[in-house]
Amino acid sequence: MKTQPQAGKGARLSDGRDIPDIPVRKRKSVLYNLGKFKVLYLMFLPGILFLLVNNYMPMFGVLIAFKNVNYADGIWGSPWSGWDNFKYLFSTSDAWEITRNTLAYNTVFIALNLFVGVGLAILLNEVKNKAMSKLYQSLMLLPYFLSMIVVSYLVLAFLGKDSGFMNSTILQLFGGQPIDWYSEPKYWPYILPLVNTWKNIGYYAVIYLAAVVGIDEEYYEAAVLDGASKWHQIRFITVPFLVPLIVIMTLLQIGRIFYADFSLFYQVPLESGALFPVTNVLDTYVYRTFLIGGDIGMSSAAGLYQAVVGFVLVLVSNTIVRRMDKDNALF
């Protein structure tokens, strides 16, 4: 059996004719892509500049975490302190307390944002009256835009010792005794998650609602024809379609699990010293101990610690998700 000669320079067919050269498709060069998509790159440029100026240039301040900064010598001239700032941060007696509070509260916040947010999104999707649906969305989203200062005074109006709604109305109605809420630490592990959920849940509900609305109605119509109940439609259609978004939102929150909402833990408890054991988190501790004292080196060390741990947690969580289902991973 005769083998056909391969195409190329000087190659011939069996009858003596030359095989025409087959041109190889040229790879598109970088300059070609820049020229072809220059308008898109120009649109992309402001975002890149914003990212560089606001996210990467300030990373120069990481040096402060490893220096004993004094204002006379400046950042460059200040002596290096090595890991001393980090050692002091973890050698304090409050290190375990603030780490426990930060992780515990943020874990509860993530769980509540997920379950309550998804639940409200599904309920809003069932409201067939568009005007009422928009009204409910607006009412839920309104607290998200309130300043935490305003929220702290709203909480005070409920929990004030003398004229608070709980003491003056609710407890009296049921024959209870007034409670000094701002001196009782045992109540605040429940109060703070409630306040955080009330303030932020509208934001998460709207995000999940946007994904629910995007699900093709044909899936639900087919399920109804098969005799699926509303619960089965939610369980086998709505929730599976929401899983990729749920994973992304959860991973993003895990990345900030070592960051606490400073205003929530500082303003809402009204800086009550009696509540420090259950309201003192890493951010408030850094503010009280280092920033007020003027030690910006230790403050920077705490911030760098939060960022590095958050970055590692995102990588680990994303790796776990990728091994379970590659399509649901963040990257």
RAFEN-V99731 format. One line per field, one symbol per residue. phi: phi as a letter, one per 40 degrees, with the letter a starting at -180 (. if undefined). psi: psi as a letter, one per 20 degrees, with the letter a starting at -180 (. if undefined). A space follows every 10 residues. Layout:
phi->???
psi->???
//
This chain:
phi->.ccccccicg cbcccgcccc cccccccccc ccccccbccc cccccdcccc ccccbbcccd cddccbbccb cccgcccccc bgcccccccc ccccdccccc cccccccccc cccccccccc cccccccccc cccccccccc cdcccccccc ccccccccbd ccbcccccbc cccbgccdbc dcbbcccccb cccccccdcb cccccccccc cccccccccc ccccccgccc cccccbbccd ccddcccccc cccccbccbb cdcccbcccf fccccddbbc bdcccccccb cccgcccccc ccccdccccc cccccccccc ccccaccccc a
psi->ppqpqqqrpi qqrhjiqppq popppqqprg hghghhkhgh hhhhghhggg ggghhghiih ihhhhjqnpq igirghiqqq icjhhhghhi iqijggghgg ggggghgggg gghgghgggh ggghhiohoh ghghgggghh ighhiqqhgg ghhgghhhjq ggjqhggifg hhhjkrqqpn hjjnhihhih gghgggghhi hhghghghhh hghipphhgh ghhghjjprh ghgggigggh higghggghg ghhhhkhjpq oghgigggjk kphhihhiio rgghgggggg ghijnighgh ggghgggggg gghgggghgg ghhgohhiqh .
//
